[in-house]
Amino acid sequence: MKDKYKELLVARYYVEHVKSVEVAAEEICDEESVGTWTKLTTIENTEIDIIPRLRAEILDTKVIGDHDGYQSGEVLIGFKTETFDTEAGITSILSMLAGNLFGLGALRNIRWLDVEFPRSIAENFPGPKFGVEGVRKILGTDKGEFPNRPHIGTIVKPKMGLTAKEWAQVAYEAAIGGVDFIKDDENLSNQPFCPISDRTVAVLEKMDQVKEETGRTVIHAVNVTAKHDVMWRRIEEAIDNGAKCLMIDVILTGFQELAQMAADPSVKLPIHVHRTMHAAFTRNQKHGISMLPVSKIIRMVGGDQLHIGSYGQGKMDTELDLELQIKEAMLNPMYEFKRTFPVASGGLYPAKIPNLVKHGGNNLIIQAGGGIHGHPDGTRKGAMAMKQALDATLNGISLEEYAKEHIELARALEKWGN
């Protein structure tokens, strides 16, 4: 951020306005700070001139094109920190940066592209409690043959239907096969066929067994997502049961719930952040909110691990350039905040690993569900194939060559291709 902007909260937007990009910027500044649609008599006798003191500023505008009936471009808006209620948390910030502007009639489209938080705002939030380094220390991947390597994770499949005992057995097979991390699916919580406490305890027992048999630590992220009072009861129960990691669907619960979890001294566990429902507002390239500002908010409010996309490798809609920007936002210095571990997921299998590592680097969690549990020889072999693909990639060996002496990988390549 430029030094002259350091005392402003700076947001960048793509706009399409029926008049001009400049008018769009003016309307955003008015609507999202002190203004309204007409001249006001309520400020005529005020002691201090409110408008110049508190109105958002136009920092820059860029015209992209003139079209039939509208002009498109980008605007950079600076919001005065005095206009935010920091005690209210992220809610006050979002009420301005992502508020009524999305409904302004003269704006055919508007997309929030990026944000930079000044220190005076950021210092009101906890940031990740563990971050990349803390998670690695728990799992022991800060050392070993490939210190600070990517992690292999899994989501037990099918998403629903398994009992707690069956779920834990699948988790055990994946852990024995070589995964580092296991998580609940985003819509698995406390259904009658797989109660959350039963599942948590059963998986912990199996992970203890894995530790005894292999010496490796594997952790399970318990999905505690629910309405406020139920969620906090589940958090407390998970901690009491000995859980090693918590998971939250942050778009469903709200960013402030994540901030409260991260700031609570009783929550001494990493928080895995799922972004389910994000595409409802991030996917449209012209209107809505980009995942980039969302990811920066999640790091600031305390997410230790965050799903950011699959670098063009999976089944979900993907933007490689954007996901690379998000990766940098999670890992580059941001005041004193710890780094958030980027997670790639959705339709991944062994053949995808070389490109995932190419784009994601070593600070990457590769989450495979069907790509492990759909292996023709079962979950354990599927996990082994994923680990073998990672080992081959880290050693600079092609998957085809490595598969000649690793049947699990060979079988995966035979089924899903390379």
Secondary structure, DSSP 8 states (H G I E B T S, - for coil): --GGGTTEEEEEEEEEESS-HHHHHHHHHHHTTT--SS--STTTT-SS-HHHHHS-EEEEEEEEEEETTEEEEEEEEEEEGGGS-GGGTHHHHHHHHTSGGGG-TTEEEEEEEEEE--HHHHTTS---SSHHHHHHHHHTTTSSSSTT--EEEEE-SSSS---HHHHHHHHHHHHHHT-SEEE--TT-SS-TTS-HHHHHHHHHHHHHHHHHHHS---EEEEE--SSHHHHHHHHHHHHHHT-SEEEEEHHHH-HHHHHHHHH-TT--S-EEEE-TTTHHHHS-SSSEE-HHHHHHHHHHHT-SEEE---TT-SSS---HHHHHHHHHHHHS--TT----EEEEESS--GGGHHHHHHHH-SS-EEEESHHHHTSTT-HHHHHHHHHHHHHHHHTT--HHHHHTT-HHHHHHHHHH--
